[in-house]
Amino acid sequence: MKKLNKIVNKLSKAIRKLDKKSRGNNYKLVYVEKGAQHVGSIGTQIIINGEIFKPDDDQASILPECLANDEAMELWKKVIAEGWVKNDYQPNISRTLSALLAYHMAAKLEINNKWKVFEQLWQRNDMHGDYNKALAQRQSRSFLDKLREVLG
């Protein structure tokens, strides 16, 4: 029981942190015991024994609804597998390549306000400018080819 109380306290702290960022969004709390499996769709998932949940560092990232649906999650899995994005949905590539990634993910998901959505998620400014710079860079051609292959 002590272990469960410790976990609940950590979760409470993490949820308070997340609540400050998301301004009152609702959360669905699902506790999954080590070795158990949960089958179903959870918009924001906190995993304890699998280590995605880390309340002590401020990496918890809340995905906006347009980037948390089933189609978007399939894209996230692909770009995470490529190493372009980390498990917390933050980019692991340059600003210019991230802008290309955002542009193509938004197009695939039919997101109209792509720059606003990704700038908020990735805490960046002027991603449209980064996108324009990317189009002038040599490295972008091979990245775009790979991006189109991965995203389909």
N, C-alpha and C positions, 0 to 999 in steps of 0.2 A: 504494500500500500504506500510506503514511503516513496518508492520509485515513481509510482503513478502521480503522487502529489507533486513531486519535483518536476515531472513532465508537464503537468497542468500549469504550474507556476511559470515555467519557461514559455509555454504557449500563450499564456495570458499577457506576458510582457511583450512577446512578439506581435500579438494581435493589437495591442495598444500602439506599438510603433507603426504597424501597417495602417491602423485606423487614422493616425495623424496624416499619413500620406494620401489616403484615399477619400478622406472627408466623409466618413459615415457609410461606406459600402457595407453590405451584409456579407457575413462569412459563414461558411458551412464547415464546421469542425468535425473531422473524421479521425479518430485515433485507430491506428492499425498496429496491432501487436506484432512483434518481430516474428517472421515466418508466415504470417497471415497474408492473404491476398485480398485486394479490393478491386472489384470489377465495376466500372461505371465511370461516368464523366464527372470530374470535379474541376471547376474553373480555376481555382487557386488551390494547389495541393501543398500541404506541409507534411514532409516525410521525416520522421525522427531517426529511426534506426538506419534508414537508407541514406541519411546525411544531407538531404537537400535543405532541411530546416536548420538554420543557424541563427538563433536569436541574438547572439552576442555580437555578430557583425551586422552591418546595416545593408546586407545585400538582397534582402527580400524585395522582389520585384513584382508589382501587381500589373498584370496584363489588362489592357483595356478590352472591353467585350469584343471589339472587331478583330482582336488578335488572340482571342482565347476560345474561339469556336472550334469545332472538330476539324474543319478544313485547315484553319490556321495552325492548329496543333500538329497536324501532319507535316506542314511546312517547317515548323520549329524543329521537329524531330530530325528532318533532313539537314537543316543548316547547322544544328548542333552536332550531328554526326560528322559533318564536314570540318568541324572545328571553327567555323566562322562566328558562332555565337556560343557563349557559355551556358551552363545549366540554369543560370539566373536570368536568361534572355538578354544579357548584355553582350555587345559585340566584342569579338576577339580579333578583329581586323582593323585596318586603318579607317580613318574618318571617310575618306573618299570611297573605299570599297563598301563600307557600311551603308553609305548613301545609295550606292547601286543596289545593294541587297534590299534596303527598305523600299526603293522604287519598284523593284520587281515583285517583292512580296505583296506590296499594296496593290499593284496591278492585278496580280493573281487573285487576291481577295476582294477586289473591287472596292478599295478604300479610297474615298474621294479626297479627304484631308490628310493625305499620307505624311506630309512633313510635320504637321502638328502632332499627329499620333506618335510617330517615331521620335521626334524631338523630346516629347514628354517622357516616353519610355526610357530613352537613352540619355536623358538630361543633356541635350545638345542644343546648339543654336545654329541657324543657317545651314541646315542639311541640303537645302536646294542649291546653295553655293558649292557645297562639297560635291554634290552630284554633277554640277557643271564642270568642276575641276577634274572629276573622275573621267568624264568623257574625253578630256584632252590628254589623259595619261596613257602611256603604252601598256602598262600592266593591266589596264582595265579590259582590254580586248580578250585576253585569255581568261580573266576572271568572269567576264560576261558569258563567254562560251560555256564555262563550267557551271555557272549559275543557271543558265537556261537548261542545261542538261539535268541538273539536280532538281530544279523546281518544276520542270516539265513544260 
